[in-house]
Amino acid sequence: MVNITSNPAAAANAYSSTAKIAPPSSGAGQSSFGDFLEDATRSAIGTLKAGEKASAGAITGTIDPLAVTQAVTAARLTLDTVSAVRDAAVDAYNKIQGMPI
């Protein structure tokens, strides 16, 4: 992945992506938690698809190796994050199920 401190364009893109996923909360036009999850899921799927597309481009030789590495690394980090969130949600559910009534 690109070192954000040495690449201002990557930092700007990361900030823009974060702003799209979690817009600042204001009184007007607040989105629900469900909307947030939907946007985050769509973003994760898009990142994974970009990684797959870059991998296919690497096989055919149509994409720069650096771009392939960046796309595949972003996809791997996204998959790791999604897996960690899923594991935490399952763990929380199991803890709730184990609580006495």
TORKOL-4160 file (C-alpha; in steps of 0.2 Angstrom, whole numbers, padded with zeros to 4 digits, m for minus):
101
<pt num="1" X="0000" Y="0000" Z="0000"/>
<pt num="2" X="0006" Y="0018" Z="m0003"/>
<pt num="3" X="0013" Y="0027" Z="0011"/>
<pt num="4" X="0001" Y="0041" Z="0014"/>
<pt num="5" X="0014" Y="0053" Z="0022"/>
<pt num="6" X="0024" Y="0052" Z="0006"/>
<pt num="7" X="0010" Y="0053" Z="m0006"/>
<pt num="8" X="m0002" Y="0068" Z="m0004"/>
<pt num="9" X="m0013" Y="0062" Z="m0018"/>
<pt num="10" X="m0016" Y="0045" Z="m0009"/>
<pt num="11" X="m0019" Y="0055" Z="0007"/>
<pt num="12" X="m0032" Y="0065" Z="m0001"/>
<pt num="13" X="m0040" Y="0050" Z="m0009"/>
<pt num="14" X="m0041" Y="0041" Z="0008"/>
<pt num="15" X="m0049" Y="0056" Z="0016"/>
<pt num="16" X="m0061" Y="0058" Z="0002"/>
<pt num="17" X="m0066" Y="0039" Z="0004"/>
<pt num="18" X="m0068" Y="0041" Z="0023"/>
<pt num="19" X="m0079" Y="0056" Z="0020"/>
<pt num="20" X="m0090" Y="0046" Z="0008"/>
<pt num="21" X="m0092" Y="0032" Z="0020"/>
<pt num="22" X="m0095" Y="0042" Z="0036"/>
<pt num="23" X="m0101" Y="0060" Z="0033"/>
<pt num="24" X="m0100" Y="0072" Z="0047"/>
<pt num="25" X="m0115" Y="0071" Z="0058"/>
<pt num="26" X="m0126" Y="0087" Z="0056"/>
<pt num="27" X="m0144" Y="0090" Z="0061"/>
<pt num="28" X="m0151" Y="0089" Z="0043"/>
<pt num="29" X="m0149" Y="0074" Z="0033"/>
<pt num="30" X="m0142" Y="0061" Z="0045"/>
<pt num="31" X="m0140" Y="0044" Z="0039"/>
<pt num="32" X="m0145" Y="0029" Z="0049"/>
<pt num="33" X="m0133" Y="0015" Z="0055"/>
<pt num="34" X="m0140" Y="0004" Z="0042"/>
<pt num="35" X="m0135" Y="0016" Z="0028"/>
<pt num="36" X="m0118" Y="0017" Z="0035"/>
<pt num="37" X="m0116" Y="m0002" Z="0035"/>
<pt num="38" X="m0123" Y="m0002" Z="0017"/>
<pt num="39" X="m0111" Y="0011" Z="0011"/>
<pt num="40" X="m0096" Y="0002" Z="0020"/>
<pt num="41" X="m0101" Y="m0014" Z="0012"/>
<pt num="42" X="m0103" Y="m0007" Z="m0005"/>
<pt num="43" X="m0086" Y="0001" Z="m0003"/>
<pt num="44" X="m0078" Y="m0015" Z="0002"/>
<pt num="45" X="m0085" Y="m0025" Z="m0012"/>
<pt num="46" X="m0079" Y="m0011" Z="m0024"/>
<pt num="47" X="m0061" Y="m0013" Z="m0017"/>
<pt num="48" X="m0061" Y="m0032" Z="m0019"/>
<pt num="49" X="m0068" Y="m0031" Z="m0037"/>
<pt num="50" X="m0054" Y="m0018" Z="m0041"/>
<pt num="51" X="m0041" Y="m0030" Z="m0033"/>
<pt num="52" X="m0048" Y="m0044" Z="m0044"/>
<pt num="53" X="m0048" Y="m0033" Z="m0060"/>
<pt num="54" X="m0030" Y="m0028" Z="m0056"/>
<pt num="55" X="m0025" Y="m0047" Z="m0054"/>
<pt num="56" X="m0033" Y="m0051" Z="m0071"/>
<pt num="57" X="m0024" Y="m0036" Z="m0079"/>
<pt num="58" X="m0007" Y="m0042" Z="m0071"/>
<pt num="59" X="m0010" Y="m0059" Z="m0080"/>
<pt num="60" X="m0013" Y="m0051" Z="m0096"/>
<pt num="61" X="0001" Y="m0038" Z="m0094"/>
<pt num="62" X="m0010" Y="m0023" Z="m0096"/>
<pt num="63" X="m0008" Y="m0015" Z="m0079"/>
<pt num="64" X="0008" Y="m0008" Z="m0071"/>
<pt num="65" X="0015" Y="m0020" Z="m0057"/>
<pt num="66" X="0015" Y="m0006" Z="m0044"/>
<pt num="67" X="m0004" Y="m0003" Z="m0047"/>
<pt num="68" X="m0007" Y="m0022" Z="m0046"/>
<pt num="69" X="0002" Y="m0022" Z="m0030"/>
<pt num="70" X="m0007" Y="m0008" Z="m0023"/>
<pt num="71" X="m0024" Y="m0014" Z="m0028"/>
<pt num="72" X="m0021" Y="m0032" Z="m0021"/>
<pt num="73" X="m0014" Y="m0025" Z="m0005"/>
<pt num="74" X="m0030" Y="m0014" Z="m0003"/>
<pt num="75" X="m0041" Y="m0029" Z="m0006"/>
<pt num="76" X="m0032" Y="m0039" Z="0007"/>
<pt num="77" X="m0033" Y="m0025" Z="0020"/>
<pt num="78" X="m0051" Y="m0024" Z="0016"/>
<pt num="79" X="m0054" Y="m0042" Z="0018"/>
<pt num="80" X="m0045" Y="m0042" Z="0034"/>
<pt num="81" X="m0055" Y="m0028" Z="0041"/>
<pt num="82" X="m0072" Y="m0036" Z="0035"/>
<pt num="83" X="m0066" Y="m0052" Z="0044"/>
<pt num="84" X="m0062" Y="m0044" Z="0060"/>
<pt num="85" X="m0078" Y="m0034" Z="0060"/>
<pt num="86" X="m0088" Y="m0050" Z="0057"/>
<pt num="87" X="m0078" Y="m0060" Z="0071"/>
<pt num="88" X="m0082" Y="m0046" Z="0083"/>
<pt num="89" X="m0100" Y="m0046" Z="0078"/>
<pt num="90" X="m0102" Y="m0065" Z="0081"/>
<pt num="91" X="m0092" Y="m0064" Z="0097"/>
<pt num="92" X="m0104" Y="m0050" Z="0103"/>
<pt num="93" X="m0119" Y="m0060" Z="0098"/>
<pt num="94" X="m0112" Y="m0076" Z="0107"/>
<pt num="95" X="m0110" Y="m0066" Z="0123"/>
<pt num="96" X="m0127" Y="m0059" Z="0122"/>
<pt num="97" X="m0134" Y="m0077" Z="0120"/>
<pt num="98" X="m0124" Y="m0082" Z="0135"/>
<pt num="99" X="m0132" Y="m0069" Z="0147"/>
<pt num="100" X="m0144" Y="m0075" Z="0160"/>
<pt num="101" X="m0162" Y="m0069" Z="0158"/>
